[in-house]
Each structure stands twice: as C-alpha cells, then as structure tokens.
C-alpha cells in the first residue's frame, strides 16, 4: 500500500515524464501522443515497481516488460532515458535517419526486450517468456502492456488461451483501456463489451482499475493468484494531462504546436506547485 | 530404393538430442501426429508445448521462449506456418533475431488430394524475401539431420520445409551436408539441373535417362534456398551453359526465382524454371501431380533436351 508521500512523488514524476514525452514528440516531428500519455501512469508505476537494473539491463534477476502497444514508444524512450538505460542525447535523434530510436521499440535499445510495433504480438511473447521462466524454476515476473484497440487482433485471444492453459501465474497483462483508437471510439470500431468478463472467462484473474490512480495501480500489480495469469484493465484517458488532446481520437498520432507544449509546461508547473 | 521421411528422421533425432539438452523445446499446433513426433510429447512433457490450432500464437510463444535461451523447433503444416503466421515469422523470429526453427511439414503438394488449402506452393517466395531468415528444403532424411544438427549447434532464425511422405535415401551420411552449401551430383557439361526437396531424386533419375541418350548433365541439390550458394550456381552456369531449375513450388519466386535473379545479373545463360504453374492444382497424390506437370524423370529429361537446344 502506497502512502500519500509516495503517491505524490509518483505523480510529480509522471508530470515530468509527460512533459518530456510531449517535448520528444514535438522535437521529433510526430508520435503516437494520445496512447503515450494514457499509459504514462502505468509505465511510471512499472518502472518503480519492477525489479530491474539500468546499469545491467540483462540482469538475470530482472522482471521482463513488453510494450505490446509499441507505437506508444515515446513514453518508453523517455523513461529509459530518465532511468539511465540510454543516453539523454539519444532522444535528440529520435526518428532521424539511422537512429536506434524509431517509431517502434527495438531490442537494440538497452532495456527493451522485444521488437514490437505490429499489434497483437506482446501477449504471446510475454507468455513464451513466462513459460520458459516457469520451466526453469525462475521467480522473475513478466509484464505486458497492450492497448485496447489492439485487442481486435485475434492473436491476443490465442495467447490468452495458452497463458491460461500453461497456468502462467508469473504473468501480468495490463490493458491501457482508453476507449479510443485511430478511427474513433473502440466500442464503435469493434466493441469489446464486457472485457473484464471476457478476460475472466479466458482464465485470467481480472481487475478493473483507474489507470491514473497510483494506489489502485500498485495494488493491482501486487495481485498474485496461484495457477492463473493476471489481467489489469486500466481505464485511462487518451492524451492525459495535455488538455487539448484529452479524450480525442484525432490526437492518436499528432505533433503538438509550440504553444501547446508551452501550455502543458505551465499546466504541469501549476500541478506540481499544487501538489507541493 | 530405401526410403525415409524427413519428419521421422527429425523426430528420432530431436528426441535423443532433447534428452541431453533441456533447453531444446518442440512446439506444435495439434500437429504432433502429422509431424510424426512419436514419443517426444510423452517422454519430454517439460520440453514440449502444445498450442492447439493457433499457428500465429505458436510462432510468437516460440519466439518468447527463444528470447529466454530455449532452442525452439515449432512444427506444423507448411501451408499454415508460411502464410497464416507469416507475419509472426517475419516480426517475432527473423526481425527479432530469435533462434526459432519453423519446420513446415507436409510441404509443397505432399498433402495431395487435400487440395489447395493444404498445399504450400508460395512458401519459399514468401519466406526468402524476409531478411535474416535461413530457408531450407532438404531432399532427404540425411540432409534433414544435418540441417537440424547445425541449427542445434548454432541457432538462427530458419524456415525448413519438408514433405509428408518417405523419400528416397540420397545420402549415406550427413558428412558433407552444410547449410548454404549445395550438394553436387555428376559432372556432366550439357546442362545443369538445380533442384530442391523431393524433386532432387527425380532429377537424379532424369540424369540416368539422359545418360542413356548420351546427354551428360550435372544435378545441383540446392537444399538451402537462402542464403543461396551462388558459387554453385555460377559454376553450373559456366560449366554447363544452361540451367533448368526444378521445384515443388510455384514457378514464381521460389528456387527458380532465386537462381534467375543471380544469373540475370551475373552469368546470363538459357534457363528454364520448372515447377507448379500459376493455377489451381488438380487433386491427386504428389506423384500424380508431378506426372501431370511433367515433373517426373521423363518430363524433366524432355525439358532438359528442349533447353539444350537453346544453348
């Protein structure tokens, strides 16, 4: 259970990550900003919660993380840079010719476990990692973050079946449930009605939380159930904290203007003052 | 003539090797029977994964296990692994450099009358266009064993297509068989037949028929389609002056495509690409289909004679 001070610290960190992510997108001339910002609190939580060592990214005791929604890479890159996995100067080359920091994560980047970008692969990859860990008797945990629109890919549902069959209780799957995808509302594009019931029916211990509430996120990350993988449906706001982008599908992939970046900085400064 | 199926050869070998190395893992998609996997799932349940009828997930889970150091062989019908899970092979295996060997069983037309849904006649064209993917079509059981041994020694992303039925034994042992190195038969200079898979033995028979007519050919067993042994192609072109390719695959984009891409840019010589034409294939056994398309020894010999006239 997190105390108030811990939560405040995480919220401040998230506001900074949000700012830096938007700056990265602005400087790079584009990015999947909506999903980047909806996942900030989940990602900040994971970086604080998981066992990992930026000085030794391949440490055998680490927990494994896969960003299945690979298009939301800019938040990931920002965190990798903040934690020292990659040099901060590398961010300046994001999206440029020959840069290792492309629009989607690649294993060539220290700290990145999987080449993602094509949707519907992360849960299966995480399951393979989790199964290998179990078979080797290793205690490491595996975390995978998918989008919600991404669940249109049938491969997710294949992976859900095999994760349950192999009783992957070392696997936690988080859904960034922001209810929007590039064309509009997920429930209009392809309804995922009763997602919680579906995940439960597929064999996952499933909880639905507010994906911006650190107390709820950390409690959900603590869930363990013998013989069952865990699914956390984290309800989020697409474009969270960037006022002009919140809950707007047209901000799925967009470059903010200088004024919008400046406004975010002002808003975050005010937010931090309020927290202090 | 003695016969052995590539699938049986693989199964016997992998069971023995897996008993010695607990990182070896076999993944199936309700395909353990058709893969002739035998006792493996029962004897080594901790080194076996049954994914059910879900080829996409099978390849992705295999990639995840490979990321953890497992030596993964994922087996199922070539038709499904090369098309339904093509994206997973491209992204999770090849692009992600995970050492997964995708073994496409019952490849080509070896499912016979089960028809077009089960034939894999586009797999080589698809797989060989993917960077960082070795593509193999062994012609007999010894080649299959040799390829498996090399993959166990030094894993790499690979697609290996084998047939369903026992094929004639061509090689006494695995000694001179290496990934990326063609095996040469005969030393005739009238024409060269570059073949792969179960059509190699028919090419060898065709060479015998032609020999009786005083026509001497070379047969090149090009079991590795990628990386192509371009030295072997170059030598064949220089020594024979014309090349016929022979494959259980569409005439588009397979072995013929690979060989002609090289020849057109380096050693242009008269060529003929023999394979399955771009049409609906009649139902029948693989032998019947080969006869229908003149891919039997007599048909191959006739095509070689036609080609020699163009030199």
Interface residues (C-beta under 8 A of the other chain):
Chain A: X107 X113 X114 X115 X117 X118 X121 X124 X125 X126 X127 X128 X129 X130 X131 X132 X133 X135 X136 X154 X155 X158 X159 X161 X162 X165 X166
Chain B: X46 X49 X51 X52 X54 X56 X57 X60 X61 X62 X63 X64 X65 X66 X67 X68 X69 X70 X87 X88 X91 X92 X95 X96 X97
